[in-house]
Amino acid sequence: MSVSSRLGGLPTVPDGFDWPTCAEHHEPMQFTAQLEHEGSLILVFICQADPGSCPSWDPDAGSNAAVVVGGRDLHPAGRPASPSGTAVLTGEPWLLGVHQAAADDYYDALAEARSDGVSVAGQWGGNPAWIQNDETPGGYRFVAMLDEDPLGVNFGGGSAYVFADGHGHAKVLTQT
C-alpha cells in the first residue's frame, strides 16, 4: 500500500496499533494528520472531547500525541471505540501538496498562497511561526505546523506544532 502525508481520514498503522486516548477525558483522540518524515510516518492526534479543557500546550500531558510508525505492513486503522459513545470524526482525507511561496515570513506566505487560491493548512519545515514564544521540546526539531482552518479541528483558535527527535519519537503541542 502506498502511504502519503495527509490530513484527516484514518491513519495508516501497523498491526497491534493502540489508538491514543486523552489522559484527561479517557476518550480516543482525534486523528489530525499523517506526515511523512525521514522514512517514517508521524501520526498526529489531538483530544477533541472538550476542546480547550485539556492542557494541549504541554506535549507531555497526554491530551495530544505524535506517534511514529514505519515499515511495510501498514494498513488503514479501524475507527476506535469510545467509552462514552462519542464518535471520533474521521472525515475524508486531504492529500497534502506543497505551495512554494516567495515570502520568508509564514503569514506573508499564507496571504500569498490564499491570493493564489490555495487552501493552506499550515507549514512544513523551515522555522515555526510561533503564536507565543518558542516552545520547541528539548532535543527535538520542528517538522510542521497545522492550522485549524481548513482542518475543522479545534486547536483553541491557534495552531498545532509537530516535532521529531530523529530517533523514532515525536511530540505535538498547541498554541493559541
N, C-alpha and C positions, 0 to 999 in steps of 0.2 A: 504494500500500500504506500502510495506517495503521501508524504506529510508536508504541510506548509504552515507558515505563520498565518494566523487568522484571529479574528475577534468573534466571540460568541460561539454558538453551536455547542458541540460536545468535544471535550479534549481527546486527543489520541494518546492512549495509555498502554502500558504493558499489562499482562495478566497479573492478577493479585493487587491491582491498584486500589488504594484506600482513598476515597473522596474526602478531602479535608472538611472538618466541621469547626464551627466557631466555638472558641473556648468560653465565650460569654453566653451564647444562646443555645449551644449544643445542637445546632442546625447545620445542614450542609451549606457550605459557602457557594456563592455564585461563581461559576466559571466565567472568566472575563476574556482571557487571551492565551494564545499558544504562540510562543515566539521562538523561531529557530535561532540558536546561538551556539557558536563554536562546536557544531556537530551534534548538539543535543536539542531538546525542546524544553523551554521554561513554560510551565503551565501556571497561569496567574488566577488566583481565587480571592474574592472579597466577600465578607459577610454582608448580606442584604436583608437579614431577618428584621432588623430595626435600624435602618441607616442612621448613622450619627451617634448611636448609643455605644458602639464598640470603640476601643482605642486603636483605630486603624492607622494612626500616625506612628504607632510603635510596631516595627517589623517583627518583634518577638513576643507580642502579646497574645497571639492566637486568633486574631479577628480577620486575618488575611494570610494567604500562603502563596509561596512561589516554589513549585515542585519541579525539579529537573528530572527528565526521563530521557532515555535513549534506547538504542537497539533496533533490531529489525522486526521484532514481533510486536508491533504496536497496532492497536485497533481502537475504534471509537468507544468511549466509555458508555456504560449504561447510565440512565438518569438515576441519581441517588434517592433513596427513601428518606423521608423526613419524619422525625418523631411526632411533630405537631400536624403533619399532613400538608404543610405549606409546600407548594410546588417550587422547585428550582427551575427558573426560566432558562431555557436554552436558546430559543430563537434560531434563526437561520445564521449560519456563519458568514462573516465578511472576510474575504480574502484581502490580504494587505498588499499594497503596492507602494512604491516609493516615488515621491514628488521631490525632485531636486530643486531647492529654492536658491535664488541668488543671495538672499539676505542671510546674515550670520546670526541675527537675533531670532529666537523662536517666534516671538509674537509678530515680528515683521514678516517672517517666512509664512506664518499662519495666514496673515492678511493677504500675502501674495498668492498663496495656494487657493484661498477662497475666491479671490478675484478671478482666478483661472477656472473656477467651477469645480474645484476638487474638495471632496469631503475629507476633513482631517480629523484623525482620531488620536493624534499625539506625535511623538518624536522618537526616532530610532537612532541611537548612538549620539555622538557629539557630547556637548555639555548640557546637563539638565537645566531647564528653565524653572528654577525653584520659585514657588509661590511665597515661601517664607525663607528660612535660612537653609544652607546646605546641611542635609541630614544623611549623607552617604554613610551606610554602615561600615565600620572599620574592616579593612581587608577586602572590600567589595568594590566593583566597578559598575558604573552606570551602563544599563542596557537600553532601556526605553522608558518613555513617559506616556501614559494613557490619559486622555481627557474623557470626561463624562459624555460629552456631545461629540459624535453621534451615537455612542455606545448604548445609551439608555440605562447605564449603571449609575448608582448614586455614590459618588465619592465625597459627598458633603459640599458640593459646589466647587470642587477642586480637581486634582489630578492624582493618579497613582504612579509611583516611581518604582521601576524594577531594576534589580542589581544582581550580579553574579560574582562569585569569588574565583572562578576558573578551576575549581576543584570539585565540581558537581553540586554546589549549593547555590541557592538564590534566595533573595528576600524581596518583599514588596512593602511599601508604606504609602500612605496618602498624606496630602497637604491640602488645606483649604484656605 
